Amino acid sequence: MPYAWPRYPPCASDPCTSRECCGQNRYNTIWPNLIGVAVDEAKEIIMNDNPLVNVVFVPQGGEVLEIFCCNRVCIFMDENYVVRKVPVVG
């Protein structure tokens, strides 16, 4: 049975330092196919693909802390609520 990261926040990643480790060889950790997709649909896809993560929406011009978290996926969105950057675990 895979380890279940606590919901973000707080940030969880110990002992992992890479996306691949966070996915435990079972779950997606990167979603390049979501560029241009509506953020609500993207969130649903991510949560179905990897139940260990929580999605954080980041508006255009917004920033996130440079802390690696296995239980976080940031969706960077534009003013039309469309994914503008590849979502990744971290």
Secondary structure as the mmCIF struct_conf table of DSSP 4:
data_model
#
loop_
_struct_conf.conf_type_id
_struct_conf.id
_struct_conf.beg_label_comp_id
_struct_conf.beg_label_asym_id
_struct_conf.beg_label_seq_id
_struct_conf.end_label_comp_id
_struct_conf.end_label_asym_id
_struct_conf.end_label_seq_id
HELX_LH_PP_P HELX_LH_PP_P1 TRP A 5 ARG A 7
BEND BEND1 TYR A 8 PRO A 10
HELX_LH_PP_P HELX_LH_PP_P2 CYS A 11 CYS A 11
TURN_TY1_P TURN_TY1_P1 ASP A 14 PRO A 15
BEND BEND2 SER A 18 SER A 18
HELX_RH_AL_P HELX_RH_AL_P1 ARG A 19 CYS A 22
TURN_TY1_P TURN_TY1_P2 GLY A 23 ARG A 26
BEND BEND3 TYR A 27 TYR A 27
STRN STRN1 ILE A 30 ILE A 30
HELX_RH_3T_P HELX_RH_3T_P1 PRO A 32 LEU A 34
TURN_TY1_P TURN_TY1_P3 ILE A 35 GLY A 36
BEND BEND4 VAL A 37 VAL A 37
STRN STRN2 ALA A 38 ALA A 38
HELX_RH_AL_P HELX_RH_AL_P2 VAL A 39 ASP A 49
TURN_TY1_P TURN_TY1_P4 PRO A 51 LEU A 52
STRN STRN3 ASN A 54 VAL A 58
TURN_TY1_P TURN_TY1_P5 GLN A 60 GLY A 61
BEND BEND5 GLU A 66 GLU A 66
TURN_TY1_P TURN_TY1_P6 CYS A 70 ASN A 71
STRN STRN4 ARG A 72 PHE A 76
STRN STRN5 MET A 77 MET A 77
TURN_TY1_P TURN_TY1_P7 GLU A 79 ASN A 80
BEND BEND6 TYR A 81 TYR A 81
STRN STRN6 VAL A 82 VAL A 83
BEND BEND7 LYS A 85 LYS A 85
STRN STRN7 VAL A 88 VAL A 89
#
